[in-house]
Amino acid sequence: MTTSLSPQRALLTTLALSLTTCLLAADKGARPDASAFASRNGWSTVRRLLTPHATQAAAADTHHLYAISSTTVAQFDRLTGHLLSTATSPTTKHLNSGFMHDGRLYCAHSNYPNTPHESDIRVYSTGSDTLEVYHTFAKPPGSLVWCIRRDGNWWCCFAHYGADNHQTCLVEYADGGLDQELRRFLFPADVIADFDGMSASGGIWDGDSLLASHHHFPVLYRLRLPGTAEPTGRLQLVEVHRCPFPGQGVAIDPLHTVAGQQPHLVGIDRTARAVVVATPDQTGPPCPLPD
């Protein structure tokens, strides 16, 4: 048996479908598909490793590549690409990035997208099948997206999203611990505008400057601190690099990195579910910033 809509109901259905189509088209048109900054002088792909775990970040040591999903760290033999182990825990909700330190992988973790914010750092050690909680932040100023070290201190980026993404901040903690805040910096206004409602998904130190990744654009923002004597302020944009990672967490690849030169990097192609190893591309001068 078939049924038919009344003429009035059919008209309302058609109008509703048309309105939905227009709203979807408007939303798609409103969201940019690339960074507003012109970029060059960046990094190019030298290797791709396909894995379903490549959804949040990648990391590397001299013998292994790591893919990080929201709940799992996967360790691969970097020569063969074979999966060696995976690790998770029942309380792991949203891993964001990984940082190698003293032979262990430290992962930023949060309860995103839930509020109030809960953030901690979890650790993976070779041979373990679980992620241990290394430190829990009592009152985090956002969702922890990356944690790195410089000169013996921890630097942690806490993200906000949507209309609040201007509150995303980088915090330096004192004395090698994670309890006493030493300095806090906001991101440049033009970089925040380029975040497209998201935040800086990854970050690493490259000499005296930071390389921060986008959430879904294949760029890296080179940033510097406003001044060593300033306890607060706003990071300064130096230049914008292209890269083969469409956003998410990035890390330094220690196997090919040479002191005094731009580092080799690892990141992910989230859409393709791949860990990507990238080499510096010195084919042009630094990209000039807009006035």
HUTA-V216570 format. One line per field, one symbol per residue. ss: DSSP state (~ for helix, > for strand, _ for the rest). psi: psi as a letter, one per 30 degrees, with the letter a starting at -180 (. if undefined). burial: 1 if it has 16 or more other ideal C-beta (glycine too) atoms within 10 Angstrom, else 0. A space follows every 10 residues. Layout:
ss = ???
psi = ???
burial = ???
This chain:
ss = ______~~~~ ~~~~~~~~~~ ~~~~~~~~~~ __________ __>>>>>>>> ______>>>> ___>>>>>__ __>>>>>___ __>>>>>>__ ___>>>>>>> >__>>>>>>> ________>> >>>>_____> _>>>>>____ __>>>>>>>> __>>>>>>>_ _~~~~~~_>> >>>_______ >>>>>>__~~ ~~~~______ _>>>>>__>> >>>_____>> >>>>______ _>>>_>>>>> >>______>_ >>________ ____>>>>>_ ___>>>>>>> __________ _
psi = kklkkleeee eeeeeeeeee eeeeeeeeff klglkfkkka hbllkfkkjk kffifellll afflkkkkaf fkkkkkkfef gkkellkalf gkeikelkkk khgljkkkkl gkglllkkkl kkkkkkflgl kkkekkkeik hakkflkllk hflkkkkkll lbfgfffklk kkklggagfj kelkkllkef eeeffhfbaj flklkjbglk jkllegkilk kkllkfkffk flaklkkelk kllgjiaakl lkjfegkkkf lklklkalje efikkkkkkk jhgllkkkll .
burial = 0000000000 0000000000 0000000000 0000101010 1110100010 1011111111 1001111110 1111110100 0000001100 0101111111 0001111111 1100001111 1111000000 1000101001 1111111100 0011111111 1000101111 1110000100 0010111100 1101110111 1111000011 1111111111 1110100000 0001111111 1111111111 1110010000 0111111111 0011111111 1000001000 0
